[in-house]
Amino acid sequence: MRIFFVAQRVPFPPDRGDKITTFNEVRYLARHHEVHVFCLADGIGDLENVRGLREYATDVIAVPLEKWRSRMRAFWALASGEPLSVAAFNEPALHAEIGRKYEALRPDLIMVYSGNVAQYATAFPGLPRLMQFADLDSLKWAQFAAASLPPLKWIYRTEQRRLLAYERDIATAFDHNLVCTPIERLDFEELIPGAPVAVVGNGVDLDYFRSARAPKKPASMVFTGVMDYWPNIDAVRWFTDEILPLVRRELPQAELTICGRRPSSAVRRLARRPGVSVTGWVPDTRPFLDAAEVFVAPLRLARGIQNKLLEAMAMGLPVVSSSAAVRATVVPYGDGIVAADDPKDFAACVVDLLRNTKYRREMGRKARAAVETHYRWDTQLAALDDVISMITGRPQTMPVRASSSRHCATPMESPSDRIAPRMSLPSGAGSDETVDR
């Protein structure tokens, strides 16, 4: 089939939540179909990444998202009643490109990733349309509102209400909807009853994220993520304020490495604390994961699957997580991951792993086995074939096209949180973490 795939960012390199998902979906669909990708670029420099995606897609059209125009659109949306995050992504040039290509190519299906860019498919009601919410961003705004003070609390609550109404309209207008986890499906069915929905889960690149068996640094912990994303900032600040001192009371040599691009000033200041280092951008997070003994995920604001957890577990790292961050996984408690929300309990879990080599190694082995069992990309994306068959009436069992390089790739980085446009909103808000998701 000829598929139009609309994404809120260039799906390459697969180095954050939404880009990890969209890249793997494009690569998977391109095995059987002619895939045309339409997306927004994060400035002019991001257009360079289009070249890497063309190894997989038939065509890629990316339109730069002009940040000042995006912010102005979001500002005016406060008065107009439109969701801010939808207005921010409303680039007329991308609408025009999709319309022009539609007239020339007449696709068989249009698939959209992220509710913020569903607007680019609303002009084609006669075409089978598939909407992938990943999660409902309106619920994320509700979390932000609950954690904020006026006047931001009012803005976020307003955005939550507007976006939920928009999500309901989109979900009922499209032929089918996708979310990432069974828990998100329950949320979807409660908030948007009657709209068709299926689960297409995330995976992890098990060949790329594989331990090189490097020497471990004793009593070391690591956190990875895009570090101007509000939930990540909150996570590492909470950990260093309330949990790390308890860990160091038991193990004075214990150290935390915060690894990820664009650390905010609040995150950079954490490097002044005893036992804390902040790397900033790194070309590859795997050496930092391989050197650590424990991965910590103290996320108090989290929705959807956390790719950072899957990547750490694929590297054979035991994980200590908040219940919010682990909630969306299907990995049983104790199979490489434990969860706690009280600082004392969280610290005790970390100390147990750092002190007990046998326990730590067994948990690392279980972590790798768990993602091998539950999070292989091909297994997860097989559900996408079923949904496409259902809404188009066409089977998805054609043989894979022969190609020397088209269907293999190496991710370039691993911080994997969903980041949203920079407005007067929490950095990363209104997008799909999801993340990174």
matplotlib code that plots the C-alpha trace (Angstrom):
import matplotlib.pyplot as plt

x = [0.0, 0.9, 1.0, 1.3, 2.9, 2.6, 4.9, 5.5, 9.3, 11.7, 11.8, 15.6, 17.9, 15.9, 17.2, 14.1, 10.7, 8.5, 11.4, 12.3, 8.7, 8.1, 11.5, 10.8, 7.3, 8.5, 11.2, 8.7, 6.0, 8.6, 9.2, 5.9, 4.7, 5.5, 5.9, 5.8, 6.8, 5.6, 7.0, 8.1, 11.8, 13.2, 14.8, 16.8, 19.6, 17.2, 16.7, 20.1, 18.4, 16.0, 18.9, 19.2, 15.4, 15.4, 17.2, 13.8, 11.0, 10.1, 10.0, 10.4, 9.1, 10.1, 9.0, 11.0, 8.9, 9.7, 9.9, 8.8, 5.8, 5.0, 5.1, 2.9, 0.3, 0.2, -0.1, -3.0, -4.7, -5.2, -7.8, -9.2, -10.1, -7.9, -5.5, -2.2, -0.2, -2.2, -1.9, 1.9, 2.3, 0.1, 2.6, 0.7, 3.6, 3.2, -0.6, 0.2, 2.8, 0.5, -2.4, -0.2, 1.1, -2.4, -3.6, -0.6, -0.4, -3.8, -2.6, -4.3, -3.9, -2.8, -1.3, -0.6, 1.6, 0.7, -2.6, -0.8, -0.5, -3.8, -4.8, -2.8, -5.1, -8.5, -8.9, -9.1, -12.2, -12.7, -9.2, -8.7, -7.1, -5.2, -4.5, -1.7, -2.1, 0.7, -0.9, -3.5, -1.6, -4.6, -3.8, -0.2, -1.4, -3.5, -0.4, 1.4, -1.5, -1.6, 2.2, 2.1, 1.2, -1.0, -1.0, 0.6, -1.9, -4.8, -3.1, -2.3, -5.8, -7.3, -5.1, -6.1, -9.8, -9.3, -7.1, -9.3, -12.2, -10.0, -8.8, -12.4, -13.2, -10.2, -10.7, -14.3, -13.4, -10.6, -11.1, -9.1, -6.9, -3.7, -2.2, 1.0, -0.1, -3.1, -3.3, -3.5, -6.3, -8.3, -7.8, -8.8, -11.9, -12.9, -12.4, -13.4, -16.0, -17.1, -14.1, -12.2, -8.8, -6.0, -2.6, 0.6, 3.5, 7.0, 10.1, 13.8, 16.7, 18.1, 21.2, 22.2, 21.5, 23.6, 26.2, 29.9, 30.8, 32.8, 34.1, 31.6, 32.3, 31.5, 28.4, 27.5, 24.1, 22.9, 19.9, 19.5, 17.1, 16.7, 17.5, 15.5, 12.3, 10.4, 9.6, 13.3, 14.4, 11.9, 13.1, 16.8, 16.2, 14.0, 16.6, 19.5, 17.6, 15.9, 17.2, 20.9, 21.9, 20.2, 22.2, 25.5, 24.8, 25.1, 27.6, 29.6, 31.3, 28.0, 27.7, 25.0, 25.7, 23.0, 23.5, 21.6, 21.4, 20.5, 20.7, 18.8, 20.5, 18.8, 20.3, 23.8, 23.8, 23.3, 26.9, 28.0, 26.5, 28.8, 28.6, 26.8, 28.1, 26.2, 27.5, 25.4, 25.2, 27.0, 27.2, 26.3, 24.8, 25.7, 29.2, 27.6, 24.9, 27.6, 29.7, 26.9, 25.7, 22.1, 19.8, 17.5, 14.2, 12.7, 10.1, 7.1, 5.5, 5.3, 2.9, 3.3, 6.2, 9.6, 12.1, 14.9, 13.9, 13.8, 17.2, 18.8, 17.3, 18.5, 22.0, 21.5, 21.1, 18.8, 16.3, 14.9, 11.9, 9.0, 5.7, 4.6, 7.5, 7.1, 3.3, 3.1, 5.5, 4.4, 7.6, 6.7, 8.0, 11.4, 12.2, 15.0, 13.0, 11.8, 9.6, 9.3, 7.9, 8.9, 12.5, 13.6, 12.2, 13.7, 17.1, 16.9, 16.2, 19.2, 21.5, 20.4, 21.4, 24.7, 25.8, 24.8, 26.8, 25.0, 21.6, 22.5, 23.9, 20.8, 18.5, 20.6, 20.2, 16.5, 16.2, 17.7, 15.6, 12.4, 12.9, 13.9, 10.6, 8.3, 9.8, 11.0, 10.0, 8.8, 6.6, 5.1, 4.5, 2.7, -0.4, 0.0, -0.5, -3.7, -5.2, -4.2, -5.7, -8.9, -9.4, -8.2, -9.6, -6.2, -4.0, -0.5, 1.2, 3.1, 6.8, 9.5, 11.1, 14.7, 17.1, 20.8, 20.5, 16.9, 15.8, 18.6, 19.8, 21.9, 20.4, 22.8, 21.8, 19.6, 18.1, 14.5, 12.0, 9.2, 9.9, 7.4, 7.7, 9.3, 6.6, 5.8, 5.0, 7.0, 9.8, 8.6, 4.9, 2.3, 4.3, 4.8, 7.5, 6.8, 8.3, 10.3, 7.7]
y = [0.0, 3.7, 5.1, 8.7, 8.8, 12.1, 12.7, 15.7, 15.4, 14.0, 10.3, 10.1, 9.6, 7.4, 9.2, 10.2, 8.7, 9.7, 9.5, 5.9, 4.8, 6.6, 5.5, 1.9, 2.1, 3.7, 1.0, -1.8, -0.5, 0.1, -3.7, -4.1, -0.7, 2.6, 5.0, 8.8, 10.6, 14.2, 15.8, 19.0, 19.7, 21.2, 24.1, 24.2, 22.1, 19.2, 18.9, 17.2, 14.2, 13.7, 12.1, 9.2, 8.5, 8.3, 4.9, 3.6, 5.8, 6.3, 10.0, 12.4, 15.9, 18.0, 21.5, 23.5, 24.5, 28.2, 28.6, 32.2, 31.6, 28.4, 30.4, 33.2, 30.7, 29.1, 32.6, 33.6, 30.2, 31.2, 33.7, 31.7, 28.6, 26.3, 23.9, 25.6, 22.5, 22.0, 25.7, 25.5, 22.7, 24.3, 25.0, 26.1, 24.9, 21.3, 21.4, 22.6, 19.9, 17.1, 18.4, 18.7, 15.1, 13.8, 15.1, 13.6, 10.2, 9.4, 7.2, 4.1, 5.1, 8.0, 7.3, 10.0, 9.9, 12.4, 14.2, 17.6, 16.8, 15.1, 18.4, 17.4, 14.5, 16.1, 17.3, 13.8, 12.2, 9.7, 8.2, 5.4, 7.2, 5.8, 7.9, 6.9, 8.8, 6.8, 8.3, 11.0, 14.3, 15.8, 13.5, 14.7, 18.3, 17.3, 16.0, 19.3, 21.3, 19.3, 19.9, 23.7, 26.9, 29.8, 31.2, 28.2, 25.8, 27.7, 27.6, 23.9, 23.0, 25.0, 23.2, 19.8, 20.5, 21.9, 19.1, 16.4, 17.8, 17.9, 14.3, 13.1, 14.8, 13.2, 9.8, 9.6, 11.0, 8.6, 5.0, 3.6, 4.7, 3.3, 3.7, 2.2, 0.1, -1.7, 0.9, 3.7, 1.8, 1.7, 5.5, 6.0, 3.9, 5.8, 9.3, 8.5, 5.7, 4.1, 5.2, 2.2, 1.7, -0.9, -1.3, -1.2, -1.3, 0.0, -2.1, -1.7, -2.4, -5.5, -5.7, -2.1, -2.0, -4.9, -4.8, -4.9, -6.3, -3.3, -3.0, -1.5, 1.4, 0.4, 2.0, 3.8, 4.8, 6.4, 8.3, 9.1, 11.5, 14.8, 17.1, 20.2, 18.1, 19.0, 15.5, 14.5, 17.7, 17.0, 13.4, 14.1, 17.0, 14.8, 12.0, 14.2, 16.1, 13.3, 9.9, 10.2, 11.5, 8.4, 6.2, 7.9, 7.6, 3.9, 3.9, 7.2, 6.3, 6.1, 8.3, 9.3, 10.2, 12.3, 11.7, 13.5, 16.5, 20.1, 20.0, 23.0, 25.4, 23.6, 20.2, 21.7, 23.0, 19.5, 18.7, 20.8, 18.2, 15.5, 12.3, 13.9, 14.4, 15.9, 14.9, 17.0, 15.7, 12.5, 10.7, 7.3, 6.6, 2.9, 3.3, 5.2, 2.5, -0.2, 1.4, 1.8, -0.8, 0.4, 2.5, 4.8, 6.2, 8.4, 9.9, 11.4, 12.8, 10.0, 8.6, 5.8, 3.4, 4.8, 4.0, 4.8, 1.8, -0.6, 0.6, 0.2, -3.3, -4.3, -3.4, -5.8, -3.1, -3.6, -0.7, 1.0, 3.0, 5.1, 3.3, 6.0, 5.2, 1.4, 1.4, 1.0, -1.9, -5.5, -6.7, -8.4, -6.8, -8.3, -9.4, -6.8, -3.9, -2.8, 0.2, 2.6, 6.0, 6.9, 8.3, 5.9, 2.8, 4.0, 4.4, 1.0, -0.7, 1.1, 0.2, -3.5, -3.7, -1.8, -3.9, -7.4, -8.4, -11.7, -10.1, -7.2, -9.6, -11.8, -8.8, -7.6, -11.0, -10.9, -7.4, -8.4, -11.6, -9.5, -7.1, -10.0, -11.6, -8.6, -5.8, -7.0, -4.5, -7.0, -8.7, -5.4, -4.0, -7.1, -5.6, -2.7, -5.0, -6.3, -2.8, -1.7, -4.8, -4.1, -0.5, -1.0, -4.5, -5.5, -8.3, -7.4, -10.7, -9.8, -11.0, -8.6, -6.6, -7.5, -4.7, -4.4, -1.7, -0.4, -2.2, -2.0, 0.9, 1.8, 4.4, 7.3, 8.2, 6.9, 9.6, 8.9, 11.4, 13.0, 16.6, 19.3, 22.8, 25.4, 27.9, 29.4, 25.8, 23.0, 22.0, 18.8, 19.3, 18.3, 15.8, 12.0, 10.7, 9.4, 10.2, 9.6, 7.6]
z = [0.0, -0.2, 3.3, 4.4, 7.8, 9.7, 12.8, 15.0, 14.6, 12.1, 13.0, 12.9, 14.7, 17.1, 20.2, 22.2, 23.0, 20.1, 17.6, 18.8, 18.2, 14.8, 13.4, 14.2, 12.8, 9.6, 9.2, 9.9, 7.5, 4.8, 4.6, 2.9, 1.8, 0.1, 3.0, 2.6, 5.8, 6.6, 9.7, 11.5, 11.9, 15.0, 13.2, 10.0, 11.5, 12.0, 8.3, 8.1, 9.8, 6.9, 4.9, 7.4, 7.3, 3.5, 3.9, 4.9, 3.6, 0.0, 0.5, 3.5, 3.6, 6.7, 7.3, 10.0, 13.0, 13.5, 17.3, 17.5, 15.3, 17.3, 20.5, 19.1, 17.9, 21.3, 22.9, 20.7, 21.3, 24.9, 23.7, 20.7, 22.7, 20.7, 22.5, 22.9, 21.9, 18.7, 17.7, 18.3, 15.7, 13.1, 10.3, 7.1, 4.9, 6.1, 5.4, 1.9, 1.3, 2.4, 0.4, -2.7, -2.3, -1.6, -5.0, -6.8, -5.1, -3.6, -0.7, 0.7, 4.3, 6.4, 9.9, 12.4, 15.5, 18.2, 18.7, 18.2, 14.5, 13.9, 12.3, 9.2, 8.4, 9.1, 5.4, 4.1, 5.6, 2.8, 3.4, 6.0, 8.9, 11.9, 14.9, 17.3, 20.6, 22.3, 25.4, 26.0, 26.3, 28.2, 31.1, 31.1, 31.3, 34.3, 36.0, 35.3, 36.6, 39.8, 40.4, 39.6, 41.2, 39.8, 37.2, 35.4, 37.2, 35.5, 32.0, 32.3, 33.6, 30.7, 28.2, 29.7, 29.2, 25.7, 24.6, 25.9, 23.9, 20.8, 21.5, 21.7, 18.3, 16.6, 18.1, 16.9, 13.4, 12.7, 11.7, 14.5, 17.4, 19.0, 22.4, 23.8, 26.9, 28.3, 31.1, 28.5, 26.8, 30.0, 30.3, 26.7, 27.1, 30.2, 28.7, 25.1, 25.4, 22.1, 20.0, 18.6, 20.2, 20.1, 21.8, 19.8, 22.3, 22.3, 21.9, 22.4, 20.0, 21.7, 19.4, 20.0, 23.7, 24.8, 27.5, 26.4, 29.8, 30.7, 34.3, 36.7, 38.9, 42.5, 44.1, 40.9, 39.7, 36.5, 35.1, 31.4, 29.7, 28.0, 30.9, 30.0, 30.2, 33.4, 34.7, 34.3, 36.1, 38.9, 39.1, 39.6, 41.9, 44.1, 44.1, 44.9, 47.6, 49.4, 48.3, 47.5, 51.0, 52.5, 50.1, 50.9, 54.6, 54.1, 51.2, 51.3, 48.0, 46.1, 43.0, 40.6, 37.0, 35.2, 31.5, 28.8, 26.5, 27.3, 31.1, 32.6, 35.0, 37.9, 36.7, 36.2, 39.7, 41.0, 39.9, 42.9, 45.2, 46.7, 44.6, 41.6, 38.0, 35.0, 31.6, 29.3, 25.7, 24.9, 21.6, 23.1, 26.5, 26.5, 28.1, 31.0, 31.4, 31.2, 33.8, 36.4, 38.8, 39.1, 37.0, 39.0, 37.6, 40.3, 38.1, 40.0, 36.8, 34.2, 31.7, 29.2, 28.7, 29.7, 27.0, 29.4, 31.5, 28.6, 27.4, 30.9, 31.3, 27.8, 29.0, 31.9, 34.6, 37.6, 37.9, 41.0, 39.8, 41.1, 40.7, 38.2, 35.9, 36.1, 35.9, 32.2, 31.9, 31.8, 33.6, 36.9, 40.1, 40.9, 37.3, 37.1, 38.5, 41.9, 42.7, 45.6, 46.2, 49.7, 49.8, 52.6, 50.7, 47.5, 49.1, 50.8, 47.4, 45.9, 48.8, 48.7, 45.1, 45.5, 48.5, 47.3, 44.2, 43.7, 44.0, 41.7, 39.0, 39.2, 38.9, 35.9, 34.2, 34.8, 33.4, 30.1, 29.9, 30.6, 27.7, 25.4, 26.4, 26.3, 24.2, 20.8, 18.2, 15.6, 18.1, 19.3, 15.8, 14.5, 16.2, 13.8, 10.8, 12.3, 12.7, 9.2, 7.8, 9.6, 8.5, 4.9, 4.3, 2.9, 4.3, 5.6, 4.9, 1.7, 1.5, 2.6, -0.2, -0.8, 0.1, 1.1, 3.6, 3.8, 6.8, 9.3, 11.4, 14.4, 16.8, 17.4, 21.0, 23.7, 25.9, 25.3, 26.8, 24.9, 24.5, 23.5, 22.0, 24.2, 25.1, 28.5, 29.4, 31.1, 28.8, 27.1, 27.9, 25.5, 23.6, 23.7, 26.2, 26.4, 27.2, 26.2, 26.0]

ax = plt.figure().add_subplot(projection="3d")
ax.plot(x, y, z, "-o")
ax.set_aspect("equal")
plt.show()
